[in-house]
Amino acid sequence: MSERKFIFSIGEFYHIYNRGVEKRVIFNTVADKYRFLKLLYLCNGGEPFKFDELKRGEEYLFRRGEPIVDICAYCLMDNHYHLILREIKEGGISIFMHRLGTSYSAYFNKLNERKGSLFQDKFGARHFDSDEYLKYGIAYNHLNPVKMVEPKWKEEGIKDMDKVKKFIEKYRFSSYLDYKGQKRNENRILNMDSLPEYFDNAKEFDDYLTDWLGYHAEEPLGLA
């Protein structure tokens, strides 16, 4: 990845992404994805923890300390992930990403009896420098799973809109369900209050994503 041409600034929003080294799969199972989600929560604080010592099902109740970033949205794909983060403490994004990458890599390597780097050497980052760009980024983040059911939707358009919408609504490894207002443990990962009020309610959010599904131009945000 190329050298970033900016430094993270407090109060600013960023699209953060990374993929497996040599584009390898980084989430082999549903359990892997759930582990990563729990680490999104646990790594966002100042308190040390040993995951295996936490009681099963109570990871989201662990007192992790004050958060160091605002996690505003996320999406996990099989070989990469996307995050929308806001820097709230100096160095917060860099510290958080180091903890997250280290913790998940240690888990994955031990489970799969492998050694070496799991992710590309440096996570990607793009600054959202306008409201329009950030609002678009929220849509892009939550529409990534569409590729699982219609791989060529960007080039050829959506062939079965009902199928796509039902799939997104059942996909648990993005923050779409949180934006839709579903109550679940993963709500604790996010701080959507730090975002501008782009959507008055869940229907406005859903209508905005549906509008984007009608387009199939190449996206400008990096990982496809």
Residue frames relative to the residue before (quaternion, step in Angstrom):
aa qw qx qy qz dx dy dz
M 1.0000 0.0000 0.0000 0.0000 0.00 0.00 0.00
S 0.5123 -0.6618 0.4514 0.3094 3.55 -1.05 0.73
E 0.6194 -0.5513 0.4129 0.3767 3.53 -1.25 0.50
R 0.4575 -0.6803 0.4936 0.2902 3.60 -0.91 0.88
K 0.3213 -0.7677 0.5319 0.1567 3.55 -1.02 0.86
F 0.7107 0.3464 -0.2612 0.5538 3.58 1.19 0.52
I 0.3311 -0.6824 0.5957 0.2640 3.54 -1.32 0.15
F 0.5490 -0.6081 0.4513 0.3537 3.56 -1.13 0.59
S 0.1468 -0.8031 0.5763 0.0372 3.56 -0.85 1.02
I 0.5467 -0.6265 0.4484 0.3280 3.56 -1.01 0.86
G 0.7935 0.2891 -0.2443 0.4766 3.53 -0.96 0.98
E 0.6476 0.5206 -0.3169 0.4573 3.59 1.25 -0.22
F 0.3859 -0.7232 0.5373 0.1983 3.56 -1.24 0.64
Y 0.0775 -0.8076 0.5845 -0.0057 3.56 -1.09 0.82
H 0.3442 -0.6690 0.6176 0.2290 3.51 -1.26 0.64
I 0.0660 -0.8021 0.5931 -0.0251 3.57 -0.58 1.22
Y 0.1016 0.8058 -0.5747 0.1006 3.56 -0.86 0.91
N 0.0545 0.7694 -0.6363 0.0145 3.51 -1.29 0.45
R 0.1748 -0.7744 0.5992 0.1032 3.53 -1.25 0.44
G 0.6655 -0.5007 0.3692 0.4124 3.54 -1.28 0.22
V 0.5865 -0.5626 0.4413 0.3804 3.55 -1.13 0.65
E 0.8270 0.0715 -0.1206 0.5445 3.58 -0.94 0.98
K 0.5814 -0.6344 0.3345 0.3843 3.56 1.21 0.73
R 0.3065 0.7727 -0.5028 0.2370 3.57 1.18 0.54
V 0.5870 -0.5546 0.4583 0.3712 3.54 -1.28 0.42
I 0.1778 -0.8025 0.5636 0.0815 3.59 -0.88 0.96
F 0.7249 0.2768 -0.2084 0.5953 3.57 1.31 -0.19
N 0.1675 -0.8278 0.5316 0.0641 3.56 -0.16 1.30
T 0.8096 0.1612 -0.0291 0.5636 3.55 1.09 -0.76
V 0.6598 -0.4629 0.4065 0.4303 3.53 -1.33 0.15
A 0.6234 0.5499 -0.3384 0.4410 3.60 1.02 -0.77
D 0.6132 0.5455 -0.3462 0.4545 3.60 1.05 -0.72
K 0.6767 0.4912 -0.2981 0.4604 3.58 0.91 -0.88
Y 0.6410 0.5057 -0.3293 0.4743 3.57 1.00 -0.75
R 0.6089 0.5452 -0.3525 0.4559 3.58 1.05 -0.72
F 0.6652 0.5068 -0.3028 0.4571 3.58 0.89 -0.93
L 0.6364 0.5241 -0.3358 0.4556 3.60 0.96 -0.79
K 0.6598 0.4972 -0.3144 0.4675 3.57 0.92 -0.84
L 0.6502 0.5066 -0.3160 0.4698 3.57 1.06 -0.71
L 0.5467 0.5857 -0.4034 0.4420 3.61 1.12 -0.51
Y 0.6915 0.4587 -0.2650 0.4912 3.57 1.00 -0.85
L 0.7304 0.4762 -0.2560 0.4173 3.57 0.69 -1.12
C 0.6938 0.4839 -0.2836 0.4517 3.61 1.00 -0.76
N 0.6338 0.5370 -0.3240 0.4528 3.57 1.25 -0.27
G 0.6669 0.4285 -0.3326 0.5108 3.55 0.56 1.20
G 0.5784 -0.6410 0.4034 0.3032 3.54 -1.28 0.21
E 0.5904 0.5972 -0.3685 0.3986 3.58 1.24 -0.18
P 0.4107 -0.6943 0.5249 0.2716 3.63 -0.89 0.87
F 0.0217 -0.7981 0.6020 0.0066 3.57 -1.13 0.54
K 0.2218 -0.7056 0.6489 0.1784 3.51 -1.35 0.39
F 0.4338 -0.7533 0.4234 0.2552 3.53 -0.27 1.31
D 0.7093 0.4887 -0.2805 0.4234 3.57 0.79 -0.99
E 0.6442 0.5077 -0.3275 0.4690 3.59 1.26 -0.24
L 0.5508 0.5921 -0.4027 0.4288 3.59 1.26 -0.16
K 0.5110 -0.6414 0.4702 0.3262 3.56 -1.05 0.72
R 0.5461 -0.6376 0.4390 0.3204 3.54 -0.93 0.95
G 0.8032 0.2598 -0.2119 0.4923 3.56 -0.86 0.96
E 0.7197 0.4171 -0.2484 0.4963 3.59 1.25 -0.20
E 0.3009 0.7865 -0.4973 0.2087 3.60 1.22 0.31
Y 0.6971 0.4798 -0.2799 0.4533 3.58 1.02 -0.77
L 0.6306 0.5089 -0.3379 0.4788 3.58 1.29 0.00
F 0.4614 0.6939 -0.4429 0.3309 3.58 1.27 -0.17
R 0.4078 -0.7010 0.5305 0.2467 3.56 -0.97 0.91
R 0.1138 -0.8559 0.5042 0.0152 3.55 0.02 1.31
G 0.5372 -0.5975 0.4236 0.4183 3.61 1.23 -0.24
E 0.7208 -0.4241 0.3076 0.4538 3.56 -1.28 -0.05
P 0.4932 -0.6617 0.4680 0.3160 3.63 -0.91 0.83
I 0.3240 -0.7535 0.5426 0.1814 3.57 -1.15 0.61
V 0.7507 0.1375 -0.1422 0.6304 3.58 1.35 -0.11
D 0.3678 -0.6380 0.6004 0.3116 3.53 -1.33 0.16
I 0.1949 -0.7442 0.6283 0.1158 3.56 -0.82 1.04
C 0.1521 -0.8459 0.5103 0.0298 3.56 -0.41 1.27
A 0.7792 -0.0878 0.0614 0.6175 3.59 1.19 -0.47
Y 0.0063 0.7908 -0.6120 -0.0044 3.57 -1.24 0.43
C 0.0024 0.7641 -0.6442 -0.0337 3.52 -1.34 0.30
L 0.1892 -0.7715 0.6009 0.0888 3.56 -0.92 0.99
M 0.0924 -0.7487 0.6548 0.0457 3.54 -0.99 0.95
D 0.7137 -0.4763 0.2717 0.4358 3.62 -1.19 0.21
N 0.8242 0.1925 -0.0898 0.5250 3.60 0.93 -0.81
H 0.7862 0.1649 -0.1500 0.5765 3.60 1.21 0.29
Y 0.1984 -0.7659 0.5952 0.1408 3.55 -1.31 0.09
H 0.2238 -0.7429 0.6161 0.1356 3.53 -1.34 0.40
L 0.0354 -0.7747 0.6311 0.0167 3.56 -1.10 0.76
I 0.1627 -0.7103 0.6635 0.1699 3.54 -1.27 0.44
L 0.0190 -0.8260 0.5589 -0.0708 3.54 -0.48 1.29
R 0.1926 -0.7348 0.6356 0.1373 3.52 -1.28 0.52
E 0.3910 -0.7119 0.5347 0.2335 3.57 -0.83 0.99
I 0.0255 -0.8209 0.5705 -0.0022 3.61 -0.70 1.04
K 0.7467 0.1774 -0.1589 0.6210 3.57 1.31 -0.15
E 0.5928 -0.5934 0.3946 0.3751 3.56 -0.98 0.76
G 0.8205 0.1691 -0.1606 0.5220 3.56 -0.76 1.05
G 0.3886 0.7782 -0.4422 0.2190 3.58 1.29 -0.05
I 0.6770 0.4918 -0.3122 0.4498 3.59 0.83 -0.93
S 0.6698 0.5017 -0.3098 0.4513 3.59 0.87 -0.90
I 0.6536 0.5033 -0.3119 0.4713 3.59 0.97 -0.85
F 0.6601 0.5200 -0.3001 0.4514 3.56 0.89 -0.97
M 0.6919 0.4828 -0.2886 0.4526 3.57 0.84 -0.96
H 0.6169 0.5287 -0.3464 0.4690 3.60 1.08 -0.65
R 0.6608 0.5004 -0.3064 0.4680 3.59 0.91 -0.91
L 0.6678 0.5145 -0.2989 0.4473 3.55 0.89 -0.95
G 0.6951 0.4789 -0.2802 0.4572 3.58 0.82 -0.99
T 0.6606 0.5113 -0.3021 0.4593 3.57 0.97 -0.87
S 0.6847 0.5002 -0.2879 0.4451 3.57 0.87 -0.99
Y 0.7056 0.4512 -0.2857 0.4657 3.57 0.83 -0.91
S 0.6315 0.5389 -0.3387 0.4428 3.60 0.98 -0.79
A 0.6386 0.5259 -0.3278 0.4562 3.59 0.98 -0.85
Y 0.6460 0.5137 -0.3061 0.4745 3.57 0.99 -0.87
F 0.6991 0.4884 -0.2765 0.4431 3.58 0.76 -1.08
N 0.6823 0.4963 -0.2962 0.4477 3.58 0.88 -0.93
K 0.6502 0.5025 -0.3225 0.4698 3.57 0.99 -0.79
L 0.6700 0.5127 -0.2996 0.4455 3.57 0.90 -0.92
N 0.7873 0.3301 -0.1500 0.4986 3.56 0.98 -0.86
E 0.4106 -0.7506 0.4361 0.2789 3.57 1.35 0.31
R 0.4784 0.6347 -0.4609 0.3947 3.55 0.81 1.05
K 0.2515 -0.7408 0.6009 0.1641 3.54 -1.34 0.26
G 0.6719 0.5208 -0.3592 0.3852 3.55 -1.27 0.29
S 0.7289 -0.4364 0.3167 0.4218 3.51 -1.38 0.02
L 0.2925 -0.7410 0.5796 0.1714 3.54 -1.06 0.77
F 0.7688 0.2996 -0.1503 0.5445 3.57 1.02 -0.87
Q 0.6255 -0.4697 0.4420 0.4390 3.52 -1.32 0.20
D 0.6546 -0.6076 0.2806 0.3516 3.56 -1.00 0.84
K 0.8048 0.1244 -0.0661 0.5766 3.60 1.10 -0.49
F 0.4153 -0.7110 0.5006 0.2673 3.58 -0.78 0.98
G 0.4604 -0.6785 0.5050 0.2695 3.54 -1.16 0.67
A 0.0202 -0.7975 0.6029 -0.0072 3.56 -1.14 0.61
R 0.0085 -0.7719 0.6357 0.0001 3.53 -1.07 0.85
H 0.4086 -0.7258 0.5105 0.2137 3.52 -0.97 0.94
F 0.3038 -0.7071 0.6044 0.2059 3.56 -0.96 0.88
D 0.0741 -0.8607 0.5037 -0.0045 3.56 -0.16 1.27
S 0.7602 0.2145 -0.1826 0.5854 3.58 1.25 0.33
D 0.6270 -0.5325 0.4097 0.3942 3.56 -1.24 0.41
E 0.6377 0.5443 -0.3281 0.4353 3.56 0.95 -0.87
Y 0.6737 0.4997 -0.2824 0.4654 3.56 0.97 -0.91
L 0.6630 0.4956 -0.3072 0.4696 3.59 0.97 -0.84
K 0.6464 0.5114 -0.3222 0.4655 3.58 0.93 -0.84
Y 0.6350 0.5109 -0.3171 0.4849 3.55 1.03 -0.80
G 0.6367 0.5504 -0.3226 0.4332 3.58 0.99 -0.86
I 0.6163 0.5374 -0.3422 0.4630 3.58 1.07 -0.71
A 0.6543 0.4917 -0.3109 0.4832 3.58 0.99 -0.83
Y 0.6525 0.5293 -0.3181 0.4393 3.59 0.85 -0.98
N 0.6263 0.5531 -0.3314 0.4381 3.57 0.94 -0.91
H 0.7759 0.3933 -0.2024 0.4499 3.57 0.72 -1.06
L 0.6567 0.5004 -0.3214 0.4638 3.60 1.22 -0.20
N 0.4002 0.7380 -0.4668 0.2779 3.61 1.21 -0.05
P 0.6761 0.5102 -0.3315 0.4156 3.67 0.82 -0.81
V 0.4639 0.6770 -0.4585 0.3409 3.63 1.19 -0.27
K 0.6103 0.5847 -0.3446 0.4085 3.59 1.09 -0.72
M 0.5885 0.5857 -0.3704 0.4165 3.59 1.19 -0.43
V 0.7688 0.3245 -0.1831 0.5197 3.60 1.10 -0.59
E 0.7794 0.0949 -0.0716 0.6152 3.59 1.18 -0.53
P 0.2221 -0.8484 0.4659 0.1177 3.58 0.31 1.30
K 0.7729 0.3466 -0.1868 0.4976 3.62 1.05 -0.65
W 0.2631 0.8137 -0.4947 0.1547 3.58 1.18 0.45
K 0.6372 0.5411 -0.3430 0.4285 3.61 1.04 -0.66
E 0.7120 0.4378 -0.2487 0.4895 3.55 1.09 -0.72
E 0.8235 0.2701 -0.0876 0.4911 3.56 0.94 -0.92
G 0.5296 -0.6318 0.4132 0.3870 3.57 1.27 -0.18
I 0.6001 -0.5668 0.4303 0.3652 3.56 -1.33 0.25
K 0.2764 -0.7792 0.5445 0.1413 3.56 -0.82 1.02
D 0.7918 0.1015 -0.0393 0.6010 3.60 1.10 -0.70
M 0.2296 -0.8280 0.4985 0.1151 3.58 0.12 1.33
D 0.6425 0.5286 -0.3356 0.4417 3.61 0.93 -0.82
K 0.6474 0.5180 -0.3160 0.4612 3.59 0.96 -0.86
V 0.6606 0.5132 -0.3029 0.4566 3.58 0.93 -0.91
K 0.6877 0.4844 -0.2945 0.4535 3.58 0.81 -0.95
K 0.6421 0.5111 -0.3266 0.4689 3.59 1.01 -0.75
F 0.6397 0.5229 -0.3328 0.4545 3.58 1.01 -0.76
I 0.6533 0.5096 -0.3182 0.4608 3.61 0.88 -0.90
E 0.6771 0.5102 -0.2929 0.4422 3.58 0.95 -0.87
K 0.7123 0.4170 -0.2561 0.5032 3.60 1.21 -0.42
Y 0.5610 0.6122 -0.3931 0.3949 3.58 1.26 -0.25
R 0.2449 -0.8407 0.4740 0.0924 3.57 -0.37 1.26
F 0.6805 0.5322 -0.2828 0.4167 3.58 1.21 -0.25
S 0.6177 0.3891 -0.4096 0.5470 3.49 1.02 0.99
S 0.5779 -0.5986 0.4272 0.3538 3.57 -1.28 0.16
Y 0.2982 0.7772 -0.5045 0.2291 3.60 1.24 0.26
L 0.6832 0.4964 -0.2996 0.4439 3.60 0.81 -0.94
D 0.6236 0.5280 -0.3361 0.4684 3.58 1.11 -0.62
Y 0.6472 0.5014 -0.3075 0.4850 3.57 1.03 -0.79
K 0.6654 0.4934 -0.2912 0.4785 3.57 1.17 -0.58
G 0.5631 -0.6527 0.3570 0.3597 3.57 1.30 -0.06
Q 0.4114 0.7050 -0.4870 0.3108 3.61 1.21 0.25
K 0.3565 -0.7326 0.5439 0.2010 3.58 -0.92 0.93
R 0.2497 0.7452 -0.5812 0.2108 3.58 -0.68 1.12
N 0.6943 -0.4821 0.3250 0.4242 3.58 -1.25 0.34
E 0.6355 0.5722 -0.3297 0.4000 3.57 1.03 -0.77
N 0.4510 0.6802 -0.4535 0.3583 3.61 1.24 -0.20
R 0.6313 0.5777 -0.3292 0.3992 3.57 1.09 -0.74
I 0.5568 0.6207 -0.3908 0.3900 3.60 1.18 -0.45
L 0.7748 0.4293 -0.1766 0.4293 3.54 0.90 -1.04
N 0.0858 -0.7137 0.6818 0.1358 3.47 -1.43 0.30
M 0.0829 -0.8393 0.5372 0.0122 3.54 0.23 1.28
D 0.5221 0.6507 -0.4082 0.3706 3.58 1.25 -0.32
S 0.6208 0.5563 -0.3481 0.4288 3.59 1.18 -0.43
L 0.5882 0.5768 -0.3615 0.4366 3.59 1.28 -0.29
P 0.5563 -0.5438 0.4872 0.3967 3.59 -1.20 0.39
E 0.5094 -0.6578 0.4623 0.3067 3.58 -1.14 0.59
Y 0.0320 -0.8337 0.5501 -0.0368 3.54 0.28 1.33
F 0.7889 0.2220 -0.0914 0.5656 3.58 1.09 -0.72
D 0.3767 -0.7468 0.5055 0.2119 3.58 -0.76 1.04
N 0.8019 -0.0046 0.0315 0.5967 3.56 1.14 -0.56
A 0.7184 -0.4545 0.3126 0.4238 3.57 -1.33 0.19
K 0.6223 0.5498 -0.3520 0.4320 3.61 1.05 -0.67
E 0.6381 0.5183 -0.3312 0.4631 3.60 0.97 -0.80
F 0.6293 0.5255 -0.3232 0.4727 3.57 1.04 -0.79
D 0.6820 0.4898 -0.2875 0.4608 3.57 0.88 -0.96
D 0.6417 0.5208 -0.3236 0.4607 3.59 0.98 -0.80
Y 0.6296 0.5376 -0.3320 0.4521 3.59 1.04 -0.77
L 0.6668 0.4842 -0.3036 0.4783 3.60 0.96 -0.84
T 0.6250 0.5363 -0.3422 0.4524 3.58 1.01 -0.77
D 0.6168 0.5389 -0.3396 0.4624 3.58 1.04 -0.78
W 0.6764 0.4944 -0.3005 0.4558 3.59 0.93 -0.88
L 0.6037 0.5626 -0.3601 0.4351 3.58 1.10 -0.58
G 0.6145 0.5592 -0.3374 0.4425 3.54 1.25 -0.36
Y 0.6621 0.4512 -0.3013 0.5170 3.56 1.30 -0.19
H 0.0561 -0.7975 0.5972 0.0649 3.59 -1.19 0.41
A 0.2868 0.7333 -0.5504 0.2776 3.53 0.97 0.94
E 0.6078 -0.5507 0.4182 0.3904 3.56 -1.19 0.46
E 0.4003 -0.7249 0.5128 0.2265 3.57 -0.92 0.92
P 0.4058 -0.7557 0.4674 0.2139 3.62 -1.05 0.73
L 0.5723 0.6790 -0.3461 0.3027 3.58 1.24 -0.04
G 0.7369 -0.4276 0.2755 0.4452 3.64 1.05 0.18
L 0.8507 0.0525 -0.0163 0.5227 3.56 -0.54 -1.17
A 0.2585 -0.7604 0.5769 0.1488 3.52 -0.99 0.86
